[in-house]
Every structure is written in structure tokens, then in C-alpha cells.
Amino acid sequence: MNILESIAGGLSSIWSHKLRSSLTLFGIVVGVASVVAMFSFVGGIGDRIMEDFELLGYDNVFFVGSRPPDNPDNLASLRVSKGLTLEDTEILRKEVPEIEWLTPAVDSYVVGRAGSEARRFSAFGATPDGFPLLKLEIGEGRPLTWTDVENHTRVVVLGQLIKEDLFGDANAVGKDMLLDGQSFRVVGVLRMKDFSQMFGNSGQEENHERVYIPVTTSMHYMTGSKRIDYLAIRIRDDADIGAAYDKIHDTLLQEHRQVEDFQIENVAAQIAEAIQGVEQIISTWNTILSSIATVALLVGGIGLLSVLIISVNERLREIGIRKAVGAEDRAIFRQFIVESVTISVVGGLVGVALGAGLCGLITFAATQMGQDIVVPVSMTGAALGMSFAVAVGFLFGLYPALKASKLDPIEAMSRYA
């Protein structure tokens, strides 16, 4: 009997004893479905959390802020200290190739007015690099341009919340507004990002409760100073974060005549640490849930073992006749092992289908309740579940297969009679 005949025999056995086969397959089906559903659920949540981290816009980002020199008692250091300036941005662009986006930032509080509506908020002076750097998305109009920076143009991009406060539902692009009594033209409005409910709005209100103007415009019309508050820097994805940090530090230290009047906040490391923590939690949950599912599969394996032993006893005459006409022990062994694995594979396939159905049901139920949760079927969970099913079929089929292969043909036929 070849492998295909053994597989056909296993399927025939399942079909001939529907109730018994259903009870046998139940544990395997539940175990595999549990693996698929739980891996999919945990993986779906993990993927959404990672997407939210991506939306935050702080991965691979450094903030370089001004601070007093390390030795404030040294008057010479205080005199040499010049703080952060626009010249620093040019030096960093030249000396640190790992930098992808860089913007100087000047933050000042202003009173904004549009028509009869007025409000106090932050005016964030930046360059066009600031938008992709912080992953700020334009919903209406356009972002700032380098021409705006070069010409000190009085243009403004509104955060969504500021736009709603000052202009309501009306289109703000192209309209004029006052910032500290000076006229600015609205050229764009930010778009709010869609975070999952686990993250809420993830602090994006801060980005939408301020307005964005060219950094040179801010320095000329708002602060009247050449100093900037801080530098925001995004490092390329393929760059070494640690090496980039060291280059930025050393370049600024050299540019500032060895006076450390700046401080680098490694937000990238903080985000990486948070992501690592999430990955560890997901890994732990996968391990726990896999252990639970393994128990269910073992229970199914014990049921399979019992049914296979019964099957051997029911087929003593068949086994005896086959051995009497020359069937080798290994052929009998192979037949029962293949049948055992076939039964497990059928249970595994049904379990995968059931697990996929549960994923769809969870997604549908979440949508009906207004929750933004999508549970895609985990291919890892499906592969792992099927692997467990095959392993259970093989391991729990060993004893019945060995028992059948070692039977004496005369004894087998006499016991059947």
C-alpha cells in the first residue's frame, strides 16, 4: 500500500465513522483554531501599535536644545557661548550624512485673530523639512517652502484645532489672519492622523494647537533674535543611530568652540526602547497562548491515540491477511502513521478555517461596537497550528502503528475470529 492509498484509507476511516471522527478531531480543531485566532489577535494588536508608533513621527529623531554651559562659573565660557543658530544647521547638514531631515525651531506664543475670533497659541517657526521630519500631513493647501524661508514671507500653516477655533468649518486657505497684530496669509492646514483607540490621539493635539511659520519670519517678526530654541533632526532609516548621535555631538561641540551649551535628547532611543518593550510583551503573550493551545492539542492527541488503538483492534483480520501474503512490518507501520497524520491534518485544516472565521468575527464585532480593531489572519499562527497538528498526528500515531506492525499474522487472524 503506497502513501496515497494510506491517505485515502485515513479519509475513508474518517468518513465511515463520522461521530467518532468528529469527537477525535474536536481537540485538534480547537487547538489549531486557538493558535490561529490568538496569534492573529495578538499580532493584529501588535501591528496596530507599531503603526501608531510610526504615526507618532518620533522614530529616528533627535532634539538638540540650548542650555547653559557645563561650567557656569567660567565667565570665558559664558562669553564664548553663542547658543544654537542657523549656522549650526548648515554645518550639521554638511558634516553628518546620516541626517535625512533637519529643521531649526523657534517657538513663541502669540495672539491670533481671524475676524471676531481670537486665541493665544504657539507659533512654531520651522523650515519645510519640519513637516516630513515630524510626519505632519497637510490636509488643505500646502506646507511651507524654502522660498518662504528665504524671503521671510508672512505665511502660516494652521493646526487643525486652531483652524476650527478661528475659522470653524469654513475654508481657511487663502485667507488672512493676524499674529500679534501682523497680517499673515494662511497657505495650509494640517490633517489629523487616525490613531487606534488604544493610543487615543497620542499627543497629536500639541501639533494641532499651534501654527507653523517660516523660521526666519519668526526670528524677524516675533522674537527679534538670531538664536533658535532647538534643532529637530531625523536620521535615515539605514543609518547607525549611535554613530549619528556621536557625530552630531562632536560637530556641534567643535562649532561651539568646545563649549557644551547644548543638550541632545535621543528620542529615537526612547521610541526604540518602547517598541522593544511592546515586542517583548507580544512575545510573552504568544508564548503563554501557545502553551494553552498546546494543552488543547495534547488532549486531542490523546483522543486520537484512543481511536487509533480501537482502529487497530477492529482491523486485526486485515492486518493479519496483509502480513500473511507478504506485507512487511514497515509497510503496516507506514500505513497507520500516514492515516494518523492524515486525520490530524484534516483537523488542522478545519481548525485553521475556524480560526480564520473567529478573526473575521472579532473584526466584525469590534466594528459593530465602534472599535477600530482589525484582526488579520496570522500566517505564522496558521503554519504553527498545522505544524502542531502534524506533530500530534505523528507522535500519537507511533504506538498504534508499532503495535499493528508487530502483530503476528496467525495471532491477529485468530484473535479476530
C-alpha positions in Angstrom: 0.0 0.0 0.0 1.5 3.3 -1.1 1.2 6.6 0.7 -1.7 7.8 -1.5 -3.6 4.6 -0.6 -2.8 5.2 3.1 -4.1 8.8 2.9 -7.2 7.5 1.1 -7.6 4.9 3.9 -7.4 7.6 6.5 -10.0 9.8 4.8 -12.2 6.7 4.4 -11.9 6.0 8.1 -13.0 9.5 8.9 -16.0 9.3 6.6 -17.0 5.8 7.8 -17.1 6.8 11.5 -18.3 10.3 11.3 -19.3 10.7 15.0 -16.2 9.0 16.3 -14.0 11.0 13.9 -15.7 14.3 14.9 -15.0 13.6 18.6 -11.4 12.7 17.7 -10.9 15.8 15.6 -12.5 18.1 18.1 -9.5 18.6 20.3 -7.2 19.1 17.3 -9.6 21.5 15.7 -10.0 23.6 18.9 -6.2 23.6 19.5 -5.3 24.7 16.0 -8.2 27.3 15.9 -6.9 28.7 19.2 -3.4 29.0 17.9 -4.6 30.8 14.7 -7.1 33.1 16.5 -4.8 34.0 19.4 -1.7 34.6 17.2 -3.8 36.7 14.9 -5.4 38.7 17.7 -2.1 39.5 19.4 -0.3 40.1 16.1 -3.1 42.4 14.9 -2.9 44.5 18.1 0.9 44.5 17.9 0.9 45.6 14.2 -1.6 48.4 15.0 0.6 49.6 17.9 3.6 49.6 15.6 1.6 51.6 13.1 0.8 54.1 15.8 4.4 54.4 16.8 5.1 55.1 13.1 2.4 57.8 13.1 3.9 59.5 16.1 6.7 60.7 14.0 9.5 60.5 16.6 11.3 57.4 15.4 14.9 58.2 14.5 14.5 61.7 15.8 16.9 63.8 18.0 16.1 67.1 19.6 19.0 69.4 20.3 18.2 72.1 22.8 20.1 75.1 24.1 21.3 75.1 27.7 23.9 77.0 29.9 27.5 75.8 29.6 28.6 72.9 31.9 30.7 75.3 33.9 28.7 78.5 34.5 31.4 79.8 36.9 33.7 80.1 33.9 32.9 83.6 32.6 35.0 83.0 29.5 32.7 80.0 28.6 29.7 82.2 29.1 31.1 84.8 26.7 32.1 82.3 24.1 28.7 80.5 24.2 26.5 81.6 21.3 23.7 79.1 21.7 22.1 77.4 18.7 21.9 79.4 15.4 21.0 78.8 11.8 24.7 78.3 11.0 24.6 75.1 13.1 22.1 73.6 10.7 24.3 74.2 7.7 27.3 72.7 9.5 25.3 69.6 10.6 23.9 69.1 7.1 27.5 69.1 5.7 29.2 67.1 8.4 26.6 64.4 9.3 25.5 62.5 6.2 23.2 60.3 8.3 20.8 63.2 8.7 17.7 62.9 6.5 15.7 65.9 7.7 16.7 68.8 9.9 14.9 71.9 11.0 15.7 74.8 13.3 12.8 75.6 15.6 11.7 78.9 17.2 8.7 78.7 19.5 6.9 81.8 20.6 3.4 82.5 22.0 1.2 84.9 20.0 -2.3 86.1 19.9 -4.0 85.0 16.7 -7.1 86.7 15.3 -9.4 85.9 12.4 -12.4 88.1 12.1 -14.0 88.3 15.5 -12.3 85.1 16.8 -9.1 85.4 18.8 -6.9 83.0 20.7 -3.5 82.7 22.2 -1.3 79.8 21.0 2.2 78.8 20.0 3.7 80.0 16.7 6.2 77.4 15.6 9.0 78.7 13.4 10.4 76.0 11.2 11.6 75.1 7.7 9.9 72.9 5.1 11.9 69.9 6.5 9.9 70.2 9.7 6.8 68.6 8.1 8.3 65.3 6.8 10.6 65.3 9.8 7.7 65.2 12.3 5.5 63.4 9.8 2.9 66.2 9.8 0.4 65.8 7.0 -1.2 68.6 5.0 -5.0 68.3 4.8 -5.6 71.5 2.8 -3.3 73.9 0.9 0.4 73.4 1.0 3.3 73.3 3.5 5.9 76.0 4.0 8.5 76.3 1.2 12.2 77.3 1.1 11.1 80.5 -0.8 9.0 81.4 2.2 12.1 80.9 4.4 14.5 82.9 2.2 12.0 85.8 1.8 10.8 85.9 5.5 7.3 85.5 4.0 4.4 86.1 6.4 2.6 82.9 5.6 1.2 80.4 8.1 0.1 76.7 8.2 -2.6 76.1 10.8 -3.0 73.2 13.1 -6.4 71.6 12.6 -7.7 72.6 16.1 -6.6 76.2 15.6 -8.3 76.3 12.2 -11.5 75.0 13.8 -11.3 77.6 16.6 -10.7 80.6 14.3 -12.4 79.6 11.0 -14.9 76.9 12.1 -16.0 74.8 9.1 -15.1 77.5 6.5 -12.1 77.0 4.2 -9.1 78.9 5.8 -6.6 78.5 2.9 -6.0 81.9 1.1 -7.5 84.0 3.9 -5.6 86.5 6.1 -5.3 86.4 9.9 -3.4 88.4 12.5 -0.5 87.1 14.6 0.4 89.7 17.3 -1.3 92.3 15.1 0.7 91.4 12.0 -1.0 90.1 8.9 -0.3 86.6 7.7 -1.7 84.6 4.8 -3.0 81.1 5.5 -1.4 78.7 3.0 -2.2 75.3 4.5 -4.0 73.3 7.3 -2.7 70.1 8.9 -4.6 66.9 8.8 -5.4 65.0 11.9 -3.9 61.4 11.9 -6.1 58.4 12.6 -4.6 56.6 15.6 -6.1 53.5 17.1 -8.3 53.9 20.2 -5.5 52.2 22.3 -3.3 55.3 21.6 -6.1 57.9 21.7 -4.7 60.8 19.8 -1.2 60.1 21.0 -0.5 63.7 21.9 -1.1 65.0 18.4 -3.2 67.7 19.8 0.0 69.6 20.6 0.8 69.7 16.8 -2.7 70.9 16.0 -2.9 73.6 18.7 -0.2 75.7 17.2 0.6 77.4 13.8 3.6 77.0 11.6 5.5 79.9 10.1 8.9 80.2 8.4 11.7 80.2 10.9 13.2 83.4 9.5 9.8 85.1 9.7 9.6 84.1 13.3 13.0 85.4 14.1 12.4 88.7 12.2 8.8 89.5 13.3 8.3 87.6 16.5 11.5 87.2 18.6 13.9 89.7 17.1 16.8 87.3 17.9 19.1 85.2 15.8 19.1 82.4 18.3 16.9 79.3 17.8 15.3 77.3 20.6 16.2 73.8 19.4 17.1 71.7 16.4 14.9 68.7 15.3 16.8 66.1 13.4 15.6 62.8 11.7 18.2 60.2 10.9 18.0 58.0 7.9 16.4 54.6 8.4 19.6 52.7 7.2 21.9 54.8 9.4 23.5 53.9 12.8 21.7 55.9 15.4 24.6 55.7 17.9 27.1 56.9 15.3 24.9 59.7 14.2 24.4 60.8 17.8 28.2 61.0 18.3 28.8 62.9 15.0 26.1 65.5 15.9 27.5 66.0 19.4 31.2 66.3 18.2 30.3 68.6 15.3 28.3 71.0 17.5 31.0 70.9 20.2 33.6 71.8 17.6 31.4 74.5 16.1 30.8 76.0 19.6 34.5 76.1 20.5 34.3 73.1 22.9 31.6 74.8 24.9 28.8 72.4 25.5 25.9 74.9 25.6 23.5 72.4 24.0 21.8 69.1 25.0 20.8 66.2 22.7 17.6 64.4 23.6 17.7 61.0 22.0 14.0 60.5 21.3 14.9 57.7 18.8 16.3 55.6 21.7 13.2 56.2 23.8 10.9 55.1 21.0 13.1 52.1 20.2 13.0 51.1 23.9 9.2 51.5 23.9 8.9 49.4 20.7 11.2 46.7 22.2 9.0 46.6 25.3 5.9 46.1 23.2 7.6 43.3 21.2 8.6 41.6 24.5 5.0 41.8 25.7 3.7 40.4 22.4 6.3 37.6 22.5 5.4 36.7 26.1 1.7 36.6 25.3 2.4 34.4 22.2 4.3 32.0 24.4 1.5 31.9 27.0 -1.2 31.5 24.5 0.8 28.8 22.6 1.2 26.8 25.8 -2.6 26.9 26.4 -3.3 25.8 22.8 -0.7 23.1 23.1 -2.6 21.6 26.0 -5.7 21.5 23.8 -3.8 19.8 21.1 -2.4 17.2 23.5 -5.9 16.5 24.7 -6.9 16.0 21.0 -3.8 13.8 20.6 -4.9 11.5 23.4 -8.3 11.2 21.8 -6.6 10.3 18.5 -4.4 7.7 20.2 -7.5 6.0 21.7 -9.3 5.9 18.3 -6.2 4.6 16.5 -5.9 1.8 19.1 -9.6 0.9 18.6 -9.0 1.1 14.8 -6.1 -1.4 15.1 -8.2 -3.9 17.1 -11.0 -3.5 14.6 -8.7 -4.3 11.6 -6.9 -7.3 13.0 -8.1 -9.6 10.2 -7.0 -7.1 7.6 -3.6 -6.7 9.2 -3.2 -10.5 9.6 -4.1 -11.2 5.9 -1.7 -8.5 4.6 1.2 -9.8 6.7 0.3 -13.4 5.7 0.6 -12.5 2.0 4.0 -10.8 2.5 3.4 -7.3 3.7 6.4 -6.0 5.6 6.3 -4.6 9.1 7.4 -1.2 7.8 4.5 -1.1 5.3 2.0 -1.7 8.1 3.7 0.9 10.2 3.7 3.4 7.4 0.0 2.8 6.7 -1.1 3.6 10.2 1.3 6.6 10.7 0.0 8.1 7.4 -3.6 7.6 8.4 -2.9 9.2 11.8 -1.2 12.2 10.3 -4.0 12.5 7.6 -6.6 12.6 10.4 -4.6 15.3 12.2 -4.1 17.3 9.0 -7.8 17.3 8.3 -8.4 18.5 11.9 -5.7 21.1 11.4 -7.3 22.4 8.2 -10.7 22.7 9.8 -9.0 24.4 12.8 -7.3 27.0 10.5 -10.6 27.7 8.8 -12.4 28.0 12.2 -9.6 30.3 13.4 -9.9 32.5 10.3 -13.6 32.7 10.9 -13.0 33.8 14.5 -10.7 36.5 13.3 -13.4 37.8 10.9 -16.0 37.5 13.7 -13.8 39.6 16.1 -13.2 42.2 13.5 -16.9 42.4 12.7 -18.0 42.6 16.3 -15.4 45.3 17.0 -16.7 47.3 14.1 -20.3 47.0 15.3 -19.2 48.3 18.7 -17.4 51.3 17.1 -13.9 49.9 17.9 -11.1 50.3 15.3 -9.7 46.8 15.6 -8.8 44.6 12.6 -7.6 41.1 13.2 -5.9 39.8 10.1 -5.3 36.0 9.9 -1.8 35.3 11.1 0.2 33.1 8.6 2.6 32.4 11.4 -0.3 31.2 13.6 -1.7 29.1 10.8 1.7 27.5 10.0 2.4 26.9 13.7 -1.1 25.3 14.2 -0.7 23.0 11.2 2.8 22.0 12.4 1.4 21.2 15.8 -1.4 19.1 14.2 1.1 17.1 12.1 3.4 16.6 15.1 0.4 15.4 17.2 -0.7 13.0 14.5 2.8 11.6 14.2 3.7 11.3 17.9 0.3 9.8 19.0 0.2 7.5 15.9 3.6 5.9 16.8 2.3 3.5 19.4 -0.7 2.2 17.4 1.4 1.9 14.2 4.1 0.0 16.1 1.5 -2.3 17.7 0.0 -3.0 14.3 3.3 -3.6 12.6 4.5 -6.1 15.3 1.4 -8.3 15.2 1.8 -11.9 14.4 -0.4 -12.7 11.3 -1.7 -16.0 12.7 -2.4 -14.5 16.1 -4.1 -11.5 14.5 -6.5 -13.6 12.5 -7.2 -16.0 15.4 -8.0 -13.1 17.7 -10.3 -11.6 15.1 -12.1 -15.0 14.8 
